[in-house]
């Protein structure tokens, strides 16, 4: 599921950030890299929270 979320986010970010960016030379590959790092950070934070508070997960 996380991979599917990543693909959807990368596609949406790539389209919308390229279209609405105020920076003149926005690269399309920046959006998928951002989506990848955001999802990795979210996953790691979830693992850490599951370790700290195992009763909630």
mmJSON file of the N, C-alpha and C atoms, coordinates in Angstrom:
{"data_MODEL":{"atom_site":{
"group_PDB":["ATOM","ATOM","ATOM","ATOM","ATOM","ATOM","ATOM","ATOM","ATOM","ATOM","ATOM","ATOM","ATOM","ATOM","ATOM","ATOM","ATOM","ATOM","ATOM","ATOM","ATOM","ATOM","ATOM","ATOM","ATOM","ATOM","ATOM","ATOM","ATOM","ATOM","ATOM","ATOM","ATOM","ATOM","ATOM","ATOM","ATOM","ATOM","ATOM","ATOM","ATOM","ATOM","ATOM","ATOM","ATOM","ATOM","ATOM","ATOM","ATOM","ATOM","ATOM","ATOM","ATOM","ATOM","ATOM","ATOM","ATOM","ATOM","ATOM","ATOM","ATOM","ATOM","ATOM","ATOM","ATOM","ATOM","ATOM","ATOM","ATOM","ATOM","ATOM","ATOM","ATOM","ATOM","ATOM","ATOM","ATOM","ATOM","ATOM","ATOM","ATOM","ATOM","ATOM","ATOM","ATOM","ATOM","ATOM","ATOM","ATOM","ATOM","ATOM","ATOM","ATOM","ATOM","ATOM","ATOM","ATOM","ATOM","ATOM","ATOM","ATOM","ATOM","ATOM","ATOM","ATOM","ATOM","ATOM","ATOM","ATOM","ATOM","ATOM","ATOM","ATOM","ATOM","ATOM","ATOM","ATOM","ATOM","ATOM","ATOM","ATOM","ATOM","ATOM","ATOM","ATOM","ATOM","ATOM","ATOM","ATOM","ATOM","ATOM","ATOM","ATOM","ATOM","ATOM","ATOM","ATOM","ATOM","ATOM","ATOM","ATOM","ATOM","ATOM","ATOM","ATOM","ATOM","ATOM","ATOM","ATOM","ATOM","ATOM","ATOM","ATOM","ATOM","ATOM","ATOM","ATOM","ATOM","ATOM","ATOM","ATOM","ATOM","ATOM","ATOM","ATOM","ATOM","ATOM","ATOM","ATOM","ATOM","ATOM"],
"id":[1,2,3,4,5,6,7,8,9,10,11,12,13,14,15,16,17,18,19,20,21,22,23,24,25,26,27,28,29,30,31,32,33,34,35,36,37,38,39,40,41,42,43,44,45,46,47,48,49,50,51,52,53,54,55,56,57,58,59,60,61,62,63,64,65,66,67,68,69,70,71,72,73,74,75,76,77,78,79,80,81,82,83,84,85,86,87,88,89,90,91,92,93,94,95,96,97,98,99,100,101,102,103,104,105,106,107,108,109,110,111,112,113,114,115,116,117,118,119,120,121,122,123,124,125,126,127,128,129,130,131,132,133,134,135,136,137,138,139,140,141,142,143,144,145,146,147,148,149,150,151,152,153,154,155,156,157,158,159,160,161,162,163,164,165,166,167,168,169,170,171],
"type_symbol":["N","C","C","N","C","C","N","C","C","N","C","C","N","C","C","N","C","C","N","C","C","N","C","C","N","C","C","N","C","C","N","C","C","N","C","C","N","C","C","N","C","C","N","C","C","N","C","C","N","C","C","N","C","C","N","C","C","N","C","C","N","C","C","N","C","C","N","C","C","N","C","C","N","C","C","N","C","C","N","C","C","N","C","C","N","C","C","N","C","C","N","C","C","N","C","C","N","C","C","N","C","C","N","C","C","N","C","C","N","C","C","N","C","C","N","C","C","N","C","C","N","C","C","N","C","C","N","C","C","N","C","C","N","C","C","N","C","C","N","C","C","N","C","C","N","C","C","N","C","C","N","C","C","N","C","C","N","C","C","N","C","C","N","C","C","N","C","C","N","C","C"],
"label_atom_id":["N","CA","C","N","CA","C","N","CA","C","N","CA","C","N","CA","C","N","CA","C","N","CA","C","N","CA","C","N","CA","C","N","CA","C","N","CA","C","N","CA","C","N","CA","C","N","CA","C","N","CA","C","N","CA","C","N","CA","C","N","CA","C","N","CA","C","N","CA","C","N","CA","C","N","CA","C","N","CA","C","N","CA","C","N","CA","C","N","CA","C","N","CA","C","N","CA","C","N","CA","C","N","CA","C","N","CA","C","N","CA","C","N","CA","C","N","CA","C","N","CA","C","N","CA","C","N","CA","C","N","CA","C","N","CA","C","N","CA","C","N","CA","C","N","CA","C","N","CA","C","N","CA","C","N","CA","C","N","CA","C","N","CA","C","N","CA","C","N","CA","C","N","CA","C","N","CA","C","N","CA","C","N","CA","C","N","CA","C","N","CA","C","N","CA","C","N","CA","C"],
"label_alt_id":[null,null,null,null,null,null,null,null,null,null,null,null,null,null,null,null,null,null,null,null,null,null,null,null,null,null,null,null,null,null,null,null,null,null,null,null,null,null,null,null,null,null,null,null,null,null,null,null,null,null,null,null,null,null,null,null,null,null,null,null,null,null,null,null,null,null,null,null,null,null,null,null,null,null,null,null,null,null,null,null,null,null,null,null,null,null,null,null,null,null,null,null,null,null,null,null,null,null,null,null,null,null,null,null,null,null,null,null,null,null,null,null,null,null,null,null,null,null,null,null,null,null,null,null,null,null,null,null,null,null,null,null,null,null,null,null,null,null,null,null,null,null,null,null,null,null,null,null,null,null,null,null,null,null,null,null,null,null,null,null,null,null,null,null,null,null,null,null,null,null,null],
"label_comp_id":["UNK","UNK","UNK","UNK","UNK","UNK","UNK","UNK","UNK","UNK","UNK","UNK","UNK","UNK","UNK","UNK","UNK","UNK","UNK","UNK","UNK","UNK","UNK","UNK","UNK","UNK","UNK","UNK","UNK","UNK","UNK","UNK","UNK","UNK","UNK","UNK","UNK","UNK","UNK","UNK","UNK","UNK","UNK","UNK","UNK","UNK","UNK","UNK","UNK","UNK","UNK","UNK","UNK","UNK","UNK","UNK","UNK","UNK","UNK","UNK","UNK","UNK","UNK","UNK","UNK","UNK","UNK","UNK","UNK","UNK","UNK","UNK","UNK","UNK","UNK","UNK","UNK","UNK","UNK","UNK","UNK","UNK","UNK","UNK","UNK","UNK","UNK","UNK","UNK","UNK","UNK","UNK","UNK","UNK","UNK","UNK","UNK","UNK","UNK","UNK","UNK","UNK","UNK","UNK","UNK","UNK","UNK","UNK","UNK","UNK","UNK","UNK","UNK","UNK","UNK","UNK","UNK","UNK","UNK","UNK","UNK","UNK","UNK","UNK","UNK","UNK","UNK","UNK","UNK","UNK","UNK","UNK","UNK","UNK","UNK","UNK","UNK","UNK","UNK","UNK","UNK","UNK","UNK","UNK","UNK","UNK","UNK","UNK","UNK","UNK","UNK","UNK","UNK","UNK","UNK","UNK","UNK","UNK","UNK","UNK","UNK","UNK","UNK","UNK","UNK","UNK","UNK","UNK","UNK","UNK","UNK"],
"label_asym_id":["A","A","A","A","A","A","A","A","A","A","A","A","A","A","A","A","A","A","A","A","A","A","A","A","A","A","A","A","A","A","A","A","A","A","A","A","A","A","A","A","A","A","A","A","A","A","A","A","A","A","A","A","A","A","A","A","A","A","A","A","A","A","A","A","A","A","A","A","A","A","A","A","A","A","A","A","A","A","A","A","A","A","A","A","A","A","A","A","A","A","A","A","A","A","A","A","A","A","A","A","A","A","A","A","A","A","A","A","A","A","A","A","A","A","A","A","A","A","A","A","A","A","A","A","A","A","A","A","A","A","A","A","A","A","A","A","A","A","A","A","A","A","A","A","A","A","A","A","A","A","A","A","A","A","A","A","A","A","A","A","A","A","A","A","A","A","A","A","A","A","A"],
"label_entity_id":["1","1","1","1","1","1","1","1","1","1","1","1","1","1","1","1","1","1","1","1","1","1","1","1","1","1","1","1","1","1","1","1","1","1","1","1","1","1","1","1","1","1","1","1","1","1","1","1","1","1","1","1","1","1","1","1","1","1","1","1","1","1","1","1","1","1","1","1","1","1","1","1","1","1","1","1","1","1","1","1","1","1","1","1","1","1","1","1","1","1","1","1","1","1","1","1","1","1","1","1","1","1","1","1","1","1","1","1","1","1","1","1","1","1","1","1","1","1","1","1","1","1","1","1","1","1","1","1","1","1","1","1","1","1","1","1","1","1","1","1","1","1","1","1","1","1","1","1","1","1","1","1","1","1","1","1","1","1","1","1","1","1","1","1","1","1","1","1","1","1","1"],
"label_seq_id":[1,1,1,2,2,2,3,3,3,4,4,4,5,5,5,6,6,6,7,7,7,8,8,8,9,9,9,10,10,10,11,11,11,12,12,12,13,13,13,14,14,14,15,15,15,16,16,16,17,17,17,18,18,18,19,19,19,20,20,20,21,21,21,22,22,22,23,23,23,24,24,24,25,25,25,26,26,26,27,27,27,28,28,28,29,29,29,30,30,30,31,31,31,32,32,32,33,33,33,34,34,34,35,35,35,36,36,36,37,37,37,38,38,38,39,39,39,40,40,40,41,41,41,42,42,42,43,43,43,44,44,44,45,45,45,46,46,46,47,47,47,48,48,48,49,49,49,50,50,50,51,51,51,52,52,52,53,53,53,54,54,54,55,55,55,56,56,56,57,57,57],
"pdbx_PDB_ins_code":[null,null,null,null,null,null,null,null,null,null,null,null,null,null,null,null,null,null,null,null,null,null,null,null,null,null,null,null,null,null,null,null,null,null,null,null,null,null,null,null,null,null,null,null,null,null,null,null,null,null,null,null,null,null,null,null,null,null,null,null,null,null,null,null,null,null,null,null,null,null,null,null,null,null,null,null,null,null,null,null,null,null,null,null,null,null,null,null,null,null,null,null,null,null,null,null,null,null,null,null,null,null,null,null,null,null,null,null,null,null,null,null,null,null,null,null,null,null,null,null,null,null,null,null,null,null,null,null,null,null,null,null,null,null,null,null,null,null,null,null,null,null,null,null,null,null,null,null,null,null,null,null,null,null,null,null,null,null,null,null,null,null,null,null,null,null,null,null,null,null,null],
"Cartn_x":[0.818,0.0,0.865,1.961,2.837,3.409,3.715,4.231,3.162,1.923,0.832,0.64,0.696,0.584,1.731,2.92,4.073,3.857,3.398,3.192,2.132,1.057,0.002,0.518,1.178,1.722,2.743,3.625,4.649,4.011,2.983,2.309,1.614,0.892,0.162,1.137,2.164,3.149,3.846,4.183,4.885,4.048,2.775,1.891,1.639,1.223,0.8,1.955,3.044,4.176,4.799,4.842,5.393,4.489,3.194,2.234,2.14,2.137,1.87,3.099,4.27,5.479,5.794,6.253,6.641,8.109,8.819,10.207,10.201,10.984,10.937,11.383,12.427,12.984,12.801,11.575,11.29,11.475,12.216,12.446,11.349,10.86,9.801,10.266,11.558,12.031,12.155,12.042,12.092,10.874,9.722,8.492,8.534,8.923,9.004,10.047,11.146,12.153,11.565,10.839,10.167,9.174,8.368,7.383,8.067,9.19,9.922,10.419,11.073,11.604,10.492,9.393,8.274,7.671,7.541,6.984,7.952,9.225,10.212,10.198,10.139,10.091,8.823,7.705,6.448,6.495,7.073,7.191,8.082,9.211,10.138,9.491,8.779,8.083,7.029,6.321,5.334,5.968,7.1,7.81,8.27,8.79,9.258,8.091,6.961,5.789,5.271,5.325,4.895,5.826,7.092,8.053,7.832,7.592,7.405,6.06,5.01,3.658,3.069,3.564,3.103,1.623,1.042,-0.357,-1.325,-0.887,-1.757,-1.771,-0.829,-0.724,-1.01],
"Cartn_y":[-1.193,0.0,1.262,1.207,2.39,2.718,1.686,1.912,2.557,2.137,2.73,4.197,4.484,5.871,6.709,6.153,6.867,7.182,6.219,6.442,7.508,7.47,8.474,9.859,9.957,11.248,11.78,10.92,11.355,11.893,11.222,11.679,13.019,13.124,14.366,15.518,15.28,16.336,16.742,15.775,16.063,16.955,16.655,17.444,18.823,18.859,20.118,21.053,20.519,21.391,21.975,21.198,21.713,22.807,22.611,23.56,24.848,24.739,25.901,26.473,25.963,26.453,27.87,28.687,30.054,30.122,29.02,28.951,28.627,29.351,29.209,27.843,27.303,26.06,24.902,24.636,23.504,22.215,21.295,20.014,19.036,18.244,17.285,16.177,15.862,14.767,15.176,16.452,16.886,16.381,16.351,15.941,14.479,13.521,12.138,11.939,12.677,12.586,13.102,14.207,14.731,13.715,13.119,12.118,10.919,10.491,9.354,9.661,10.798,11.146,11.398,12.004,12.237,10.912,9.946,8.658,7.842,7.929,7.239,7.834,9.159,9.809,9.411,9.362,8.967,7.516,6.643,5.23,5.045,5.729,5.629,6.187,7.293,7.861,6.887,6.212,5.222,4.043,3.571,2.484,2.897,4.102,4.608,4.718,5.24,5.362,3.993,3.009,1.655,1.044,1.397,0.903,1.565,2.874,3.625,3.302,3.171,2.937,1.676,0.507,-0.714,-1.028,-0.559,-0.843,-0.174,0.879,1.594,0.98,0.096,-0.46,-1.923],
"Cartn_z":[0.0,0.0,0.0,0.723,0.786,-0.601,-1.369,-2.72,-3.61,-3.453,-4.226,-3.852,-2.565,-2.103,-2.671,-2.656,-3.217,-4.694,-5.463,-6.898,-7.156,-6.394,-6.558,-6.18,-5.034,-4.609,-5.603,-6.076,-7.026,-8.302,-8.782,-10.007,-9.778,-8.672,-8.387,-8.155,-7.356,-7.108,-8.405,-9.22,-10.458,-11.375,-11.475,-12.339,-11.741,-10.491,-9.89,-9.563,-9.042,-8.722,-9.981,-11.043,-12.297,-12.862,-12.733,-13.307,-12.495,-11.164,-10.316,-9.615,-9.918,-9.27,-9.718,-8.78,-9.107,-9.518,-9.329,-9.765,-11.256,-12.021,-13.476,-13.98,-13.418,-13.951,-12.977,-12.613,-11.738,-12.531,-11.987,-12.642,-12.23,-13.173,-12.881,-11.937,-11.921,-11.075,-9.61,-9.29,-7.889,-7.115,-7.75,-7.073,-6.621,-7.467,-6.986,-5.879,-5.947,-4.881,-3.572,-3.64,-2.446,-1.902,-2.775,-2.343,-1.703,-2.268,-1.708,-0.3,-0.118,1.197,2.217,1.783,2.693,3.16,2.27,2.647,3.503,3.226,4.068,5.476,5.572,6.887,7.64,6.952,7.567,8.04,7.241,7.6,8.822,8.83,9.966,11.234,11.113,12.272,12.794,11.891,12.303,13.026,12.523,13.198,14.587,14.682,15.975,16.959,16.492,17.366,17.787,16.888,17.231,18.279,18.215,19.203,20.561,20.554,21.793,22.446,21.637,22.148,21.527,21.872,21.197,21.439,22.491,22.773,21.825,21.159,20.231,18.842,18.556,17.2,17.179],
"occupancy":[1.0,1.0,1.0,1.0,1.0,1.0,1.0,1.0,1.0,1.0,1.0,1.0,1.0,1.0,1.0,1.0,1.0,1.0,1.0,1.0,1.0,1.0,1.0,1.0,1.0,1.0,1.0,1.0,1.0,1.0,1.0,1.0,1.0,1.0,1.0,1.0,1.0,1.0,1.0,1.0,1.0,1.0,1.0,1.0,1.0,1.0,1.0,1.0,1.0,1.0,1.0,1.0,1.0,1.0,1.0,1.0,1.0,1.0,1.0,1.0,1.0,1.0,1.0,1.0,1.0,1.0,1.0,1.0,1.0,1.0,1.0,1.0,1.0,1.0,1.0,1.0,1.0,1.0,1.0,1.0,1.0,1.0,1.0,1.0,1.0,1.0,1.0,1.0,1.0,1.0,1.0,1.0,1.0,1.0,1.0,1.0,1.0,1.0,1.0,1.0,1.0,1.0,1.0,1.0,1.0,1.0,1.0,1.0,1.0,1.0,1.0,1.0,1.0,1.0,1.0,1.0,1.0,1.0,1.0,1.0,1.0,1.0,1.0,1.0,1.0,1.0,1.0,1.0,1.0,1.0,1.0,1.0,1.0,1.0,1.0,1.0,1.0,1.0,1.0,1.0,1.0,1.0,1.0,1.0,1.0,1.0,1.0,1.0,1.0,1.0,1.0,1.0,1.0,1.0,1.0,1.0,1.0,1.0,1.0,1.0,1.0,1.0,1.0,1.0,1.0,1.0,1.0,1.0,1.0,1.0,1.0],
"B_iso_or_equiv":[0.0,0.0,0.0,0.0,0.0,0.0,0.0,0.0,0.0,0.0,0.0,0.0,0.0,0.0,0.0,0.0,0.0,0.0,0.0,0.0,0.0,0.0,0.0,0.0,0.0,0.0,0.0,0.0,0.0,0.0,0.0,0.0,0.0,0.0,0.0,0.0,0.0,0.0,0.0,0.0,0.0,0.0,0.0,0.0,0.0,0.0,0.0,0.0,0.0,0.0,0.0,0.0,0.0,0.0,0.0,0.0,0.0,0.0,0.0,0.0,0.0,0.0,0.0,0.0,0.0,0.0,0.0,0.0,0.0,0.0,0.0,0.0,0.0,0.0,0.0,0.0,0.0,0.0,0.0,0.0,0.0,0.0,0.0,0.0,0.0,0.0,0.0,0.0,0.0,0.0,0.0,0.0,0.0,0.0,0.0,0.0,0.0,0.0,0.0,0.0,0.0,0.0,0.0,0.0,0.0,0.0,0.0,0.0,0.0,0.0,0.0,0.0,0.0,0.0,0.0,0.0,0.0,0.0,0.0,0.0,0.0,0.0,0.0,0.0,0.0,0.0,0.0,0.0,0.0,0.0,0.0,0.0,0.0,0.0,0.0,0.0,0.0,0.0,0.0,0.0,0.0,0.0,0.0,0.0,0.0,0.0,0.0,0.0,0.0,0.0,0.0,0.0,0.0,0.0,0.0,0.0,0.0,0.0,0.0,0.0,0.0,0.0,0.0,0.0,0.0,0.0,0.0,0.0,0.0,0.0,0.0],
"pdbx_formal_charge":[null,null,null,null,null,null,null,null,null,null,null,null,null,null,null,null,null,null,null,null,null,null,null,null,null,null,null,null,null,null,null,null,null,null,null,null,null,null,null,null,null,null,null,null,null,null,null,null,null,null,null,null,null,null,null,null,null,null,null,null,null,null,null,null,null,null,null,null,null,null,null,null,null,null,null,null,null,null,null,null,null,null,null,null,null,null,null,null,null,null,null,null,null,null,null,null,null,null,null,null,null,null,null,null,null,null,null,null,null,null,null,null,null,null,null,null,null,null,null,null,null,null,null,null,null,null,null,null,null,null,null,null,null,null,null,null,null,null,null,null,null,null,null,null,null,null,null,null,null,null,null,null,null,null,null,null,null,null,null,null,null,null,null,null,null,null,null,null,null,null,null],
"auth_seq_id":[1,1,1,2,2,2,3,3,3,4,4,4,5,5,5,6,6,6,7,7,7,8,8,8,9,9,9,10,10,10,11,11,11,12,12,12,13,13,13,14,14,14,15,15,15,16,16,16,17,17,17,18,18,18,19,19,19,20,20,20,21,21,21,22,22,22,23,23,23,24,24,24,25,25,25,26,26,26,27,27,27,28,28,28,29,29,29,30,30,30,31,31,31,32,32,32,33,33,33,34,34,34,35,35,35,36,36,36,37,37,37,38,38,38,39,39,39,40,40,40,41,41,41,42,42,42,43,43,43,44,44,44,45,45,45,46,46,46,47,47,47,48,48,48,49,49,49,50,50,50,51,51,51,52,52,52,53,53,53,54,54,54,55,55,55,56,56,56,57,57,57],
"auth_comp_id":["UNK","UNK","UNK","UNK","UNK","UNK","UNK","UNK","UNK","UNK","UNK","UNK","UNK","UNK","UNK","UNK","UNK","UNK","UNK","UNK","UNK","UNK","UNK","UNK","UNK","UNK","UNK","UNK","UNK","UNK","UNK","UNK","UNK","UNK","UNK","UNK","UNK","UNK","UNK","UNK","UNK","UNK","UNK","UNK","UNK","UNK","UNK","UNK","UNK","UNK","UNK","UNK","UNK","UNK","UNK","UNK","UNK","UNK","UNK","UNK","UNK","UNK","UNK","UNK","UNK","UNK","UNK","UNK","UNK","UNK","UNK","UNK","UNK","UNK","UNK","UNK","UNK","UNK","UNK","UNK","UNK","UNK","UNK","UNK","UNK","UNK","UNK","UNK","UNK","UNK","UNK","UNK","UNK","UNK","UNK","UNK","UNK","UNK","UNK","UNK","UNK","UNK","UNK","UNK","UNK","UNK","UNK","UNK","UNK","UNK","UNK","UNK","UNK","UNK","UNK","UNK","UNK","UNK","UNK","UNK","UNK","UNK","UNK","UNK","UNK","UNK","UNK","UNK","UNK","UNK","UNK","UNK","UNK","UNK","UNK","UNK","UNK","UNK","UNK","UNK","UNK","UNK","UNK","UNK","UNK","UNK","UNK","UNK","UNK","UNK","UNK","UNK","UNK","UNK","UNK","UNK","UNK","UNK","UNK","UNK","UNK","UNK","UNK","UNK","UNK","UNK","UNK","UNK","UNK","UNK","UNK"],
"auth_asym_id":["A","A","A","A","A","A","A","A","A","A","A","A","A","A","A","A","A","A","A","A","A","A","A","A","A","A","A","A","A","A","A","A","A","A","A","A","A","A","A","A","A","A","A","A","A","A","A","A","A","A","A","A","A","A","A","A","A","A","A","A","A","A","A","A","A","A","A","A","A","A","A","A","A","A","A","A","A","A","A","A","A","A","A","A","A","A","A","A","A","A","A","A","A","A","A","A","A","A","A","A","A","A","A","A","A","A","A","A","A","A","A","A","A","A","A","A","A","A","A","A","A","A","A","A","A","A","A","A","A","A","A","A","A","A","A","A","A","A","A","A","A","A","A","A","A","A","A","A","A","A","A","A","A","A","A","A","A","A","A","A","A","A","A","A","A","A","A","A","A","A","A"],
"auth_atom_id":["N","CA","C","N","CA","C","N","CA","C","N","CA","C","N","CA","C","N","CA","C","N","CA","C","N","CA","C","N","CA","C","N","CA","C","N","CA","C","N","CA","C","N","CA","C","N","CA","C","N","CA","C","N","CA","C","N","CA","C","N","CA","C","N","CA","C","N","CA","C","N","CA","C","N","CA","C","N","CA","C","N","CA","C","N","CA","C","N","CA","C","N","CA","C","N","CA","C","N","CA","C","N","CA","C","N","CA","C","N","CA","C","N","CA","C","N","CA","C","N","CA","C","N","CA","C","N","CA","C","N","CA","C","N","CA","C","N","CA","C","N","CA","C","N","CA","C","N","CA","C","N","CA","C","N","CA","C","N","CA","C","N","CA","C","N","CA","C","N","CA","C","N","CA","C","N","CA","C","N","CA","C","N","CA","C","N","CA","C","N","CA","C","N","CA","C","N","CA","C"],
"pdbx_PDB_model_num":[1,1,1,1,1,1,1,1,1,1,1,1,1,1,1,1,1,1,1,1,1,1,1,1,1,1,1,1,1,1,1,1,1,1,1,1,1,1,1,1,1,1,1,1,1,1,1,1,1,1,1,1,1,1,1,1,1,1,1,1,1,1,1,1,1,1,1,1,1,1,1,1,1,1,1,1,1,1,1,1,1,1,1,1,1,1,1,1,1,1,1,1,1,1,1,1,1,1,1,1,1,1,1,1,1,1,1,1,1,1,1,1,1,1,1,1,1,1,1,1,1,1,1,1,1,1,1,1,1,1,1,1,1,1,1,1,1,1,1,1,1,1,1,1,1,1,1,1,1,1,1,1,1,1,1,1,1,1,1,1,1,1,1,1,1,1,1,1,1,1,1]
}}}
